[in-house]
Amino acid sequence: MGELFAGTSGWAYTTWKPGFYPAKLASAKFLSHYSSRLNSVELNYTFRSFPTEKLLNNWIAATPSPFKFSVKAHQSITHIKRLRDAAGKASDFIASLAPLERAGRLGPILFQLPPNLKYDLALLKDFLAGLPGKQRQAFEFRHSSWFQDDVFSALQTANIALCQAESEDLKTPEVHTADFSYARLRKDDYSAKTRRELAAKLQKMVKDGDAFLYFKHEDEPDGPLNAEELLKAVRAE
């Protein structure tokens, strides 16, 4: 039996006052408040910057011990090198996450490919072969040409999750390739009916292992509130 880790892509949004953050809460205390209601966050900061040890330690200190930080891989790996000869850069990036790993706070590392990077099985296999194998990792493909059985098989062999990325433009096939699940919900609106269906699906998913789920941030606090609702529903079950 696994656990649901749910949250949003980031937390530092003043527009979430007062719907999620108290009206007078200082921005320096946003993460502490966020982690009192949700148990995970996806770091988009790391897409543009390698995190410093001091920064990660500050985030660790601001959150309770079960809280997990999932991490988007740096753009130099996925968007500049586009996976080619990028294993060394990926290893350096993963090494920068050591404070999270030592503290037991590291969630999956998400490799999000650019929309114009099309299917290339040899490229994918070469990159996967050079990755350190002990961290949880997930891949988000944003071109439909990647949705093929040999890609799913390569991920399964490496125990890497196929990110279930749901947006207005692209729907990832529901294929399970690892002993955990990773989902990014990118649509603009999720009705009450859809949220109930999501909760039922997640209740089944956590029977097979941990599930990590993140809503995108918007100006309104719907994302964190939806994540909180799903956490309560799955825990009640």
N, C-alpha and C positions, 0 to 999 in steps of 0.2 A: 504494500500500500504506500503510495507516494503522498506528496503534499503539493498544494497549489501555492505558487508564488505569483502574486498579481500586483500590478502597479501601472505606471505610465512611463513614457519616454521623457524623463526629466521631472524636476519638481520646482524649479525656481521661477514660478510664475505669479506675479503679484495680482494678476487678473482673477486668480482663484479665490480672492477675498470678496465677500465674506462667505461664499458658498462652501468652500472647503477649508481655507485658512481663516482663523479669527481675524476680524477687521483690524485689530491693533497689533497683530503679531509681527515682530521684526523679521526681516528677510533672513537674517542670520539663524533664525530658529525654524525656518521652513522645513528643513530636512528632519529635524527632531519630531516636529508635529506630523509630517508625512509618515514617518516610520512608526508612529504610535497608532496609525490606522491601517497602513498597508505594509506588506512584508517584503517588498522588492521594488527595485527601480531599474530601468534600462538607461545606461549612461551614453548619451549621444556626444557629450563633451570629448570623449576619447576618439571620436572620428577625426577631429582636427588637431588634437594635442595629446602627446603622451602624458599621462598623469604623473605628478611628482609623488614621492613617498610621503611628504608632509601633507599634501592634499588628501591622499587616500586615507592616511591615519586620522585626519580630521573628520572625514566622512564616517569612518569606522566608529570613532568616539561619539558621534552624534546619533548613532542608531543602536538598537538592541541586538543582542548576539544572534538571533535567528535570521536577521534581515540579510537579504542577498542583493548584490550588485551585479546585474548582467551588463556586459560591456560590448559596445559596438567597436569592431576592429578599425584601426586607423586607415584613413583614405589612401595612404601611400601603398598599402597592401592591395586593396580592392579596386581603387579607382585610378591610381597613377601607374603602378606596376601591373594592375589587372591580373593578379595572381602569378604572372610570369616571373620566374626567378625571385619569388617574393618570400620564400620560406625563411630566409635569414632575417628579413625585416619583421616577419610574423613572430619569430622566436624572440627578437628584441622587444617587441611590443608585449608579448605575453610575460616576459621577464619583468617588465615595468609594473605588472599587476601583482607582484609578489606579496606586498602587504595585505591585499585582500585574500590571497590564497593562504597565507600563514594564519590569518585570523579566522579562516573557515567561512569567509563572507563572499567568496567569488561565485557568482552564478555563471551561466554559459557565456562564451565569447561568440558574438554574432558577426559573421562575415557576410556583409550585404553587398552583392554585386551590382554594378551600374546597369541601368536598363538596356543599354546598347551592347552589353557583353553577351554574345550568343553562345550556344552550346559548343563546348570543346572538351570532350571527355579526357583526352590526353593531358590537357592543361590542368584540369581539375585533379586528376590522379597524381600528377607530378607534385602539385601543391600539397595535397593531403599527405603524400609520402614524407614530406619534410616537416610536417607539424609535430610539435610535442604532443604526446598522446594522453596525458593524464588529466587535462582540463576538459570540462564539458564544452562542446563547440556546436554551433548551429550555422546553417547556410541559408541565406535568403536569395533566391534567384528571381530577378525581375524581368526576365525575358522567357516567354513560354516555351522556347525551343529546348530549355533545360529539363522540361518535365518528361523524362524518358526513363525506362526501366534500368538502363545501365548506369545512369546517374544515381538513381535511388539505391542500386546495389552497391555502388562505390561508397556512398554515405553510410549504408548499413554496415559494411565491412569495417569502417573506421569508427562506428558507433557515434556518428555525427547526425544531429537532428535536422530534418528538412523543416525549415521555418514555415509555419502555416501563416503566410502573409495574406491578409484579406484587405482589399481596397476596392475602390469604385472601378478600377481599371483591370485588375488581375486577381484571379483566385487560384491559389496553390492547391494542387491535388492533396487530398487527405491521405498521405502515405506516411507510415510510422517507420522511421529508420534508426532510432536510437532507444536507449532505455529511459529516456525522458522526452518531454514534448516542449516545443517552443512556438508561441503564437504572437503575431503582431496584428492588432485590429485597427485598421486605418480608415474605416468609413466615417462619414461625417455624423451619422446618427445611428443609434441602436435603440430600437423600440423596447418596451417592456416585454413584449412577446419574444423578441429576439434574445433579450437578456436571459429570460427563463430557459430558452432552448440552449443557450450557451452554458448555463449553470448545469443543466442535465448532461450535456456533453462532457463538461469538465469533471463531473462526478464519476463518469466512466473512465476518463483518461487517467485520473490519479490512482485508479486501481492497478494500473500498469507501470506506475513510476511518477516521479515529480513532473509537474507541469508549470511552465513559466509563461505568463500572459501579460501583454502590455498594450494599453490603449495609447493612441497618440495624444499629444497635448493640444488643447484648443484654448481660445481666450476664456471660454466658459469652463467651469470645473466638472463637466460631465465625465471626462476620462477617469479621474481619481474616484469619483462617486460611483461610477459603474464598476470599477475594480473592487471597491470596498463592498459593494452589494454582492458581487460574485463570490468574494472570499467568505462572506457570512453564509451564503446559500450552500456552498460546498462544505464548509465546516459543520453546518447544521446537519447535513446528510451523514 
